[in-house]
Amino acid sequence: MALKAVHVSDVPNLDHVPENSVLSLSSSSSRSSSKGVDGVRASFKSPKFAVIGHRGSGMNMLNSSDRRMKVIKENSVLSFNNAGKFSVDFVEFDVQVTRDDCPVIFHDNFILTEEDGSISEKRISELSLEDFFLYGPQREPGNVGKSMLKKAKDGRIYSWKVEDDDTLCTLQEAFQRVDPCLGFNIELKFDDNIVYEDDALVHVLQVILGVVFEYAQDRPIIFSSFQPDAARLVRKLQNVFPVYFLTNGGSEVYSDVRRNSLDEAIKLCLGNGLQGIVSEVKAIFRHPATITRIKEANLGLLTYGQLNNVPEAVYMQYLMGIDGVIVDLVKEITEAVSDFIKPAEEGEESLDGEKQIQGTKRPKFSQHELSFLLKLIPELIQV
C-alpha cells in the first residue's frame, strides 16, 4: 500500500482559525471543507453511554495472568476491526510521527528489540518509516522482522508475544482499512520527559492533521492528549473535531501544574476552548463532586483505567452522568453496558412516569444506597 508524504503547507496554520471558533463533532453531519477549517460539527455528546476500545481491543499487559490482555496485538488494524465487532463507539489509539513525517500508531515512546544479545531501544520519533516497519511481523511473505520487546511499568522487559499478532501500522492505513463507521479517539502522543517548544508541536500536529483531513471523511473523531500545549494547539489548528484533555487527576505530580488535578484540567479546557476531559477513573471516584463542575462548564467527560474493566464500576459511572468509558475488556464491558442501558419494554414506566432501565444483570441501587456508595468509593480507592 502506497503511503503518501504529508506537505505541511496542505494543512491549516494557527492564523487560519479565530480564537473564538467553536469545535464540534457529529457523526450525522458532514464537513463543508476538505481542509477542515470551515466545517463545524456538533459538540461531542454521545446519544448514549459510549464505550471506547483501549488501543483497539485492549492494551497488551504481558505481565498479566489474564489471558485476555495478551490475545490481540494492541494498536493494530486487527485489534481495531476486532473491537468493531462489538458495540463500541470508538477505538482509542496513540499516534506519533516518524523522523520522515509519517504518523504511525504506537503507544510507547521507544520500541525495543534484542540485538547481539543486548536490548536495543530506539525512539519512535527518531526512526524513519522504513525503519519502523522492520519490527514485528512483516508484510512480505517470507520476511522476518526484528523481535519486539515491551517494557512494563515496573521496568521489567517481556517478549512481546500475543496469540494474534499483526504488523505495525500508520494512521493512514487505519483510516483506509478500519470500518468507516467506527469512531477514532486519536491520542496525540508526546514524551512526558521532554519539554516541547510550540513550533515543534505545531509541526507534528500539522503532519497528523494532514492525514486526518485527507482520509477522515465522515468518520467520528476525537483528539486527546496528556500534553497540555498539544491539546491547546490542535484546538487552534482546526475547528472540526473535539479536543479532550487527558489527565490522571493528580495521582502523579508533574512540574507542569496543568496536569496535576481535575480543577486544573477544567481551567485548561475553559481557557483554550477544549471540548472535554478524559480522566483516570479513580480521580473521578475520589472527587465525584467534580462531575457537576465539569457538566456546568459544558464539558464532556470520559474516563480510562483498570477499574473500567469492572462492570459495576462502569455502571456507577453511568449513574453518575459520565459520558463514556475507555476499556480493555471490550466484549465483556459492551455486553454489560448493553444490558444495563437496555430500554424498558414498551409501556413499562416508573411511578414518576419515566421509562425504567431494565436488564437482568443490572445492579439495583436505591437512591439511599447510591448516595452511600458515592461517599464510600473515595475511601475504598485511596492509594
Secondary structure as GFF3:
##gff-version 3
##sequence-region A 1 383
A	DSSP	three_ten_helix	8	10	.	.	.	ID=ss1
A	DSSP	three_ten_helix	14	16	.	.	.	ID=ss2
A	DSSP	beta_strand	50	54	.	.	.	ID=ss3
A	DSSP	three_ten_helix	67	70	.	.	.	ID=ss4
A	DSSP	alpha_helix	77	83	.	.	.	ID=ss5
A	DSSP	beta_strand	90	97	.	.	.	ID=ss6
A	DSSP	beta_strand	103	105	.	.	.	ID=ss7
A	DSSP	beta_strand	110	115	.	.	.	ID=ss8
A	DSSP	beta_strand	118	123	.	.	.	ID=ss9
A	DSSP	three_ten_helix	124	126	.	.	.	ID=ss10
A	DSSP	alpha_helix	129	132	.	.	.	ID=ss11
A	DSSP	beta_strand	149	151	.	.	.	ID=ss12
A	DSSP	beta_strand	157	159	.	.	.	ID=ss13
A	DSSP	beta_strand	169	170	.	.	.	ID=ss14
A	DSSP	alpha_helix	171	177	.	.	.	ID=ss15
A	DSSP	beta_strand	183	188	.	.	.	ID=ss16
A	DSSP	alpha_helix	198	215	.	.	.	ID=ss17
A	DSSP	beta_strand	221	225	.	.	.	ID=ss18
A	DSSP	alpha_helix	228	237	.	.	.	ID=ss19
A	DSSP	beta_strand	243	247	.	.	.	ID=ss20
A	DSSP	three_ten_helix	257	259	.	.	.	ID=ss21
A	DSSP	alpha_helix	262	272	.	.	.	ID=ss22
A	DSSP	beta_strand	276	280	.	.	.	ID=ss23
A	DSSP	alpha_helix	281	286	.	.	.	ID=ss24
A	DSSP	alpha_helix	289	296	.	.	.	ID=ss25
A	DSSP	beta_strand	300	304	.	.	.	ID=ss26
A	DSSP	three_ten_helix	306	309	.	.	.	ID=ss27
A	DSSP	alpha_helix	311	320	.	.	.	ID=ss28
A	DSSP	beta_strand	324	327	.	.	.	ID=ss29
A	DSSP	alpha_helix	330	340	.	.	.	ID=ss30
A	DSSP	alpha_helix	367	380	.	.	.	ID=ss31
###
